[in-house]
Amino acid sequence: MSDTTPRKTFIDLCLEGYALLEDIHDYIDEWHESEGHISISEYLGMEAGEYNAWVEEPSVLRLIVNAKRNQLKFDQVLSDKAAYSLAARSSSPEEALAIEEWLRKTGRL
């Protein structure tokens, strides 16, 4: 990839099926080792609010990716009760409960 070719972000690669959600820490390590001058949220392909939510509650990563896949704003996903069904698609009942608990704790649900 040349310097003028934009690199694919972690989120891009997830959407294309080339990265798994659990690979995020590998991409964070890459960012730490890079000499680029972009924020970690930009490097991962997240908006600042998405990144902050992920840091606060890592299980929302699935919601972030699903919002991007469906071309929705993350805040819209969090505020739209119908979109909470995305949490039901989590990899485990525990993850769905963790997301629901976080949404309630932060006043988003």
C-alpha positions as CSV (number, residue, x, y, z in Angstrom):
1,M,0.0,0.0,0.0
2,S,1.4,3.4,-0.9
3,D,1.5,6.3,1.5
4,T,-1.4,7.9,-0.5
5,T,-3.6,4.8,-0.3
6,P,-5.8,4.9,2.7
7,R,-5.3,1.9,5.0
8,K,-8.3,-0.2,5.9
9,T,-9.3,0.2,9.5
10,F,-10.1,-2.5,12.0
11,I,-13.8,-1.8,11.5
12,D,-13.5,-2.0,7.7
13,L,-11.8,-5.4,8.0
14,C,-14.5,-6.6,10.4
15,L,-17.2,-5.6,8.0
16,E,-15.3,-7.4,5.1
17,G,-14.9,-10.5,7.2
18,Y,-11.1,-10.2,7.5
19,A,-10.9,-9.4,11.2
20,L,-12.8,-10.7,14.2
21,L,-14.1,-8.6,17.1
22,E,-11.6,-10.3,19.4
23,D,-8.7,-9.1,17.2
24,I,-9.2,-5.5,18.3
25,H,-6.2,-5.6,20.7
26,D,-3.9,-6.7,17.9
27,Y,-4.9,-3.5,16.1
28,I,-4.4,-1.4,19.2
29,D,-0.9,-2.9,19.5
30,E,-0.3,-1.9,15.8
31,W,-1.4,1.6,16.5
32,H,1.1,1.9,19.5
33,E,3.9,0.7,17.2
34,S,2.9,2.9,14.3
35,E,4.5,6.3,13.6
36,G,1.2,7.7,12.3
37,H,-0.3,10.8,13.7
38,I,-4.0,9.8,13.9
39,S,-6.0,9.1,16.9
40,I,-6.6,5.5,18.1
41,S,-10.3,5.9,17.4
42,E,-9.6,6.9,13.8
43,Y,-7.0,4.1,13.4
44,L,-9.6,1.6,14.5
45,G,-12.3,3.2,12.3
46,M,-14.5,4.5,15.1
47,E,-15.9,7.9,15.9
48,A,-14.7,9.4,19.2
49,G,-18.1,8.6,20.9
50,E,-18.0,5.0,19.7
51,Y,-14.5,4.6,20.9
52,N,-15.4,6.1,24.3
53,A,-18.4,3.8,24.6
54,W,-16.2,0.8,23.7
55,V,-13.6,1.7,26.4
56,E,-16.4,2.1,28.9
57,E,-18.1,-1.2,27.9
58,P,-16.1,-3.5,25.5
59,S,-19.1,-5.6,24.7
60,V,-20.7,-2.7,22.7
61,L,-18.1,-3.3,20.0
62,R,-20.7,-5.7,18.3
63,L,-23.2,-2.8,18.4
64,I,-20.7,-0.4,16.8
65,V,-19.9,-2.8,14.0
66,N,-23.6,-3.6,13.4
67,A,-24.4,0.1,13.3
68,K,-21.7,0.7,10.7
69,R,-22.9,-2.4,8.7
70,N,-26.4,-1.0,8.7
71,Q,-25.2,2.6,8.0
72,L,-26.7,3.9,11.3
73,K,-25.3,6.4,13.7
74,F,-24.1,4.7,16.9
75,D,-26.1,7.1,19.0
76,Q,-29.2,6.2,17.0
77,V,-28.7,2.6,17.7
78,L,-28.4,3.3,21.4
79,S,-31.5,5.5,21.5
80,D,-33.7,3.4,19.3
81,K,-35.4,0.6,21.3
82,A,-35.9,-1.5,18.2
83,A,-32.1,-1.5,17.7
84,Y,-31.6,-3.1,21.0
85,S,-32.3,-6.3,19.2
86,L,-28.7,-6.1,18.0
87,A,-27.7,-6.9,21.6
88,A,-29.7,-10.1,21.3
89,R,-27.4,-11.1,18.5
90,S,-24.5,-11.1,20.9
91,S,-22.2,-14.1,21.1
92,S,-23.6,-15.1,24.5
93,P,-26.4,-14.4,26.9
94,E,-23.9,-12.9,29.3
95,E,-22.7,-10.4,26.7
96,A,-26.3,-9.4,25.9
97,L,-26.9,-8.9,29.7
98,A,-23.7,-6.9,30.0
99,I,-24.8,-4.6,27.2
100,E,-28.2,-4.2,28.6
101,E,-26.8,-3.4,32.1
102,W,-24.4,-0.9,30.6
103,L,-27.2,0.8,28.7
104,R,-29.3,1.1,31.8
105,K,-26.4,2.2,34.0
106,T,-25.5,5.0,31.6
107,G,-29.1,6.1,31.1
108,R,-29.3,5.0,27.5
109,L,-32.1,2.6,28.2
